[in-house]
């Protein structure tokens, strides 16, 4: 059972990394939405 205590910090780091990647993906999606809206306005 002690090995679980050793894995907890590693799991925490991986979870922080996943949260950071999700945030970056969300920001990229927002940028793409804005770009798509600009293109729609340009061609319509």
PyMOL CGO cylinders between C-alpha atoms (Angstrom):
from pymol import cmd
from pymol.cgo import CYLINDER

trace = [
    CYLINDER, 0.00, 0.00, 0.00, 2.93, 2.34, 0.48, 0.3, 1, 1, 1, 1, 1, 1,
    CYLINDER, 2.93, 2.34, 0.48, 3.58, 2.43, -3.25, 0.3, 1, 1, 1, 1, 1, 1,
    CYLINDER, 3.58, 2.43, -3.25, 0.31, 4.33, -3.69, 0.3, 1, 1, 1, 1, 1, 1,
    CYLINDER, 0.31, 4.33, -3.69, 1.74, 7.16, -1.63, 0.3, 1, 1, 1, 1, 1, 1,
    CYLINDER, 1.74, 7.16, -1.63, 4.70, 7.33, -4.00, 0.3, 1, 1, 1, 1, 1, 1,
    CYLINDER, 4.70, 7.33, -4.00, 2.42, 7.48, -7.05, 0.3, 1, 1, 1, 1, 1, 1,
    CYLINDER, 2.42, 7.48, -7.05, 0.28, 10.33, -5.72, 0.3, 1, 1, 1, 1, 1, 1,
    CYLINDER, 0.28, 10.33, -5.72, 2.73, 13.16, -6.59, 0.3, 1, 1, 1, 1, 1, 1,
    CYLINDER, 2.73, 13.16, -6.59, 3.22, 11.76, -10.09, 0.3, 1, 1, 1, 1, 1, 1,
    CYLINDER, 3.22, 11.76, -10.09, -0.54, 11.55, -10.61, 0.3, 1, 1, 1, 1, 1, 1,
    CYLINDER, -0.54, 11.55, -10.61, -0.86, 15.12, -9.37, 0.3, 1, 1, 1, 1, 1, 1,
    CYLINDER, -0.86, 15.12, -9.37, 1.73, 16.37, -11.89, 0.3, 1, 1, 1, 1, 1, 1,
    CYLINDER, 1.73, 16.37, -11.89, 0.00, 14.50, -14.71, 0.3, 1, 1, 1, 1, 1, 1,
    CYLINDER, 0.00, 14.50, -14.71, -3.35, 15.97, -13.71, 0.3, 1, 1, 1, 1, 1, 1,
    CYLINDER, -3.35, 15.97, -13.71, -1.89, 19.50, -13.73, 0.3, 1, 1, 1, 1, 1, 1,
    CYLINDER, -1.89, 19.50, -13.73, -0.45, 18.83, -17.16, 0.3, 1, 1, 1, 1, 1, 1,
    CYLINDER, -0.45, 18.83, -17.16, -3.82, 17.59, -18.43, 0.3, 1, 1, 1, 1, 1, 1,
    CYLINDER, -3.82, 17.59, -18.43, -5.58, 20.67, -17.06, 0.3, 1, 1, 1, 1, 1, 1,
    CYLINDER, -5.58, 20.67, -17.06, -3.02, 22.94, -18.74, 0.3, 1, 1, 1, 1, 1, 1,
    CYLINDER, -3.02, 22.94, -18.74, -3.45, 21.14, -22.06, 0.3, 1, 1, 1, 1, 1, 1,
    CYLINDER, -3.45, 21.14, -22.06, -7.24, 21.34, -21.83, 0.3, 1, 1, 1, 1, 1, 1,
    CYLINDER, -7.24, 21.34, -21.83, -6.98, 25.05, -21.15, 0.3, 1, 1, 1, 1, 1, 1,
    CYLINDER, -6.98, 25.05, -21.15, -4.70, 25.54, -24.14, 0.3, 1, 1, 1, 1, 1, 1,
    CYLINDER, -4.70, 25.54, -24.14, -7.08, 23.56, -26.34, 0.3, 1, 1, 1, 1, 1, 1,
    CYLINDER, -7.08, 23.56, -26.34, -10.01, 25.66, -25.16, 0.3, 1, 1, 1, 1, 1, 1,
    CYLINDER, -10.01, 25.66, -25.16, -8.12, 28.85, -25.98, 0.3, 1, 1, 1, 1, 1, 1,
    CYLINDER, -8.12, 28.85, -25.98, -7.22, 27.51, -29.44, 0.3, 1, 1, 1, 1, 1, 1,
    CYLINDER, -7.22, 27.51, -29.44, -10.86, 26.60, -30.11, 0.3, 1, 1, 1, 1, 1, 1,
    CYLINDER, -10.86, 26.60, -30.11, -11.94, 30.12, -29.17, 0.3, 1, 1, 1, 1, 1, 1,
    CYLINDER, -11.94, 30.12, -29.17, -9.34, 31.57, -31.55, 0.3, 1, 1, 1, 1, 1, 1,
    CYLINDER, -9.34, 31.57, -31.55, -10.56, 29.31, -34.35, 0.3, 1, 1, 1, 1, 1, 1,
    CYLINDER, -10.56, 29.31, -34.35, -14.18, 30.31, -33.69, 0.3, 1, 1, 1, 1, 1, 1,
    CYLINDER, -14.18, 30.31, -33.69, -13.25, 33.98, -33.94, 0.3, 1, 1, 1, 1, 1, 1,
    CYLINDER, -13.25, 33.98, -33.94, -11.33, 33.37, -37.15, 0.3, 1, 1, 1, 1, 1, 1,
    CYLINDER, -11.33, 33.37, -37.15, -14.26, 31.44, -38.60, 0.3, 1, 1, 1, 1, 1, 1,
    CYLINDER, -14.26, 31.44, -38.60, -16.64, 34.29, -37.78, 0.3, 1, 1, 1, 1, 1, 1,
    CYLINDER, -16.64, 34.29, -37.78, -14.31, 36.77, -39.51, 0.3, 1, 1, 1, 1, 1, 1,
    CYLINDER, -14.31, 36.77, -39.51, -14.22, 34.58, -42.60, 0.3, 1, 1, 1, 1, 1, 1,
    CYLINDER, -14.22, 34.58, -42.60, -18.00, 34.22, -42.60, 0.3, 1, 1, 1, 1, 1, 1,
    CYLINDER, -18.00, 34.22, -42.60, -18.42, 37.99, -42.48, 0.3, 1, 1, 1, 1, 1, 1,
    CYLINDER, -18.42, 37.99, -42.48, -15.84, 38.46, -45.22, 0.3, 1, 1, 1, 1, 1, 1,
    CYLINDER, -15.84, 38.46, -45.22, -17.50, 36.09, -47.67, 0.3, 1, 1, 1, 1, 1, 1,
    CYLINDER, -17.50, 36.09, -47.67, -21.17, 36.71, -46.88, 0.3, 1, 1, 1, 1, 1, 1,
]
cmd.load_cgo(trace, "trace")
